[in-house]
């Protein structure tokens, strides 16, 4: 026998988290059988996040890279330094891990966790799907009960080997939700700040099929994610 850990996020029809649920509110099905839930908890727990920032050439448009940096800083400010861990990655056609010399890709959150982003200069093609796949796999080395990929991008993939559907299936199989923050100019998102998800796209499917979500952030990215 083996214990399978399943992380669950429940939202209402407006995307807001639903809290106060108990074990009796859940059923787990495997094929046509319903195995018993042997353990259940609904409490804050440590999380390891792979933060993925697009540095391809298209991020130069309308200062999208600046918006991505600001949104990333906002997200990290919510993390708990004592328990949470962070891996910082950038990508164009290749994936790069930005970590201290001699350190692994993931480390405890500090005030300097995002300092490497100040040296990012957009250039090259965009292999977004491949980068999401690689960072999802990297999270397998982390023992945290919660793991996630958060990608900041302009949302246009131009060079990946994998498709969005292939990546979402692989990430879902290892229980790694993918959250995507699409940074776009205000002209493309007149409501400014953070809006509801874009119309159904391959990128949105990649996020939702893994249990994550797609958001849209306009410039400047000061709104809460």
N, C-alpha and C positions, 0 to 999 in steps of 0.2 A: 504494500500500500504506500501511497505517497500523498503528501499534502501539496495542493496547488494553490498558490497565492494569486488572488484576483483583485486588482485595484479598481474601484468603481467611483465614477463621478456622476451624480444625478442632477439634471437641470430641468427647469420648467420650460414652457413653450416660448418664453422670452429669453432663455439662455441664462437665467439666474440660478445659482446653486440651491438645491433643496437640502435642508438640514433636518436633524431630528429623527431620521429614519432608524429603524431597529432591524434586527435579523429577520423578524417576521415579515418585513416588507420585501424580502428578496427570495427569489428562487433561482437555482442554478441548474441548467439543463445540459447534458452531454449526450448528443445524438437523441435517442428517445427515452433516456433515463434521467431521473432527478436525484443526483447524489446529495447527501446531507451536507449542510454547512456546519463544519466542526468548530470553527473559530470565527468570531465576528468582532470588529472594532470600528468605531467611528470617532477617531481622535486625531489630533495633529501629530504628524510623524515626520521624521527627517526626509528630505528630498534631495536627489542629485539631479542637476539640470545640465544638459548640454546646450549651451548658448551658441547659436549658429548665425553668423553675420555675413551677409552677401557683400563681397568686395569686387564684384564684376564691373565691367565698364559702364553698364547701364545705371549703376547706382550714382554716377556723377550727375544724372539728370535731376534738376530742381533740388539739389542738395539732399537727395534721398539718403546718402550715407550719414549725413548729420542727423536726420530724423531717426535713423536706425540706432545710432549711438545714444541719443537721448532716451529712446524707448527702452533700450537695454539697461541703461542706468536706472531708470524708473523701476523696472522689474527687479533688478538686483537689490534695490533699496528695501524691498519687501522681505527679503530672505533673512533667515536667522543665522548669524555667523557661528553660533555655538554648535549648531547641528547640521546645517545645510552645506552641500558641496556643489561646486560649479566647475564646469569645463568650458573654456572659451575657444571657439573655432571660427575661422573665416574660410570663405571659399570663393573661387571663380570657377575655372575648369578643374581645379585641384583643391583638396581640403588641407587646411593648415591648422595644427593645434598650437594655440598661443599659451604657453605655460612657462613657469620659471625653469631655468636650466637645471637639469637633473631631476625635476619633478615629473610626476605622471600627468596625464591629461586632466585629472580632476583633483581639486583641493578645496579646503575650507574657504568659505566666502570671507573676503576681507575688503577693506576700503580701496585696495589696489587691484581688485579682481579684474577690472575692465581697463586698466591702464594701457594694455596692448592695443586697444582700439584706436588710440590717438595716432598710431603710425600706419593705419590702414589707408591705402590709396587705391581707389577703384580702377580695375583694369581687367580685360580679358572676357572670355565667354562665361556662361552661367550653367553650372552642373548642379542645380539645386536638388533634384531628386537623388542623385548619387551621394551628395553631401549629407542629406537627411539619413540615407541608408547607412552610411559609414558611422555617423555619430550615434545612431540608434544601436548599432552593433558594439560600439565602444562602451556604451552604458552597461553592457552585460557584465563588465568587470566590477561594477559597483554593487555593494550589498544593501543599499538603502531600500526600504520597503516601497518607496515611491521614486520613480524615475521618469524624466520627460525630456523631449527635445523642444526647444523654442527657437524658431528660425525667423530672422528679420530679413526681408527681401522685397524687391519690387515685383516679385511674383512671376517673372518670365524666365522659364527654363529654355536654354538654347543648345545644350551640349551633353545631356545625361545619357548614359547607357541604359539605366533602368527607367521604366515608366512609373508614373505616379501610382498606378494600381499595384505594381509589383512591390514598390517600397512600402505602401500602406499595409499590404499583406504581411510582409516580413516584420515590420515594426509591431503590428498587432499580435503576431505570433509570440513575440517575446515581451508583451505587455508594456510597451513603451508608447505612450500617447505623444502625438506630434501637434504642437501649437504653432501656427504661422501668423506673423504680423506683417501684413503687406503695407509697406510705406509708399504712399502715393502723394502727388502734389494736391493742394486744395482744390484745384480746378477739376480733378478727377473724383474728389470726394467733398462736395460743397458743404456738407454738414460739419466738416472739420473734426478734430479730435479723433475719437474712436467710434466707428459706425458698426452696424450689424454686418454679418458676413456678406461677401460678394455673392452675386448670382452663382448658381451651381457651376463649378469649374473643376478641372482635374486637381487643382491645388486644394480646393475646399474638400473634395472627396478624400484626398490623401490625409488631411487632418481629421475629418469626422470619422472615417473608417477605422482610425486607430484609437478613438475616444477623445481626440483633441478638438481643436476649433480653429477657424480662420477669422482673424480680425483685420480691420483696415485702420491704419493710422495716417493722418494727414500731417503736413508740415505747418508749424512745428509740433513735435510729438510731446505735448505737455499733459495730455489727458490721461486719466487712469486707464490701464489695460485690464 
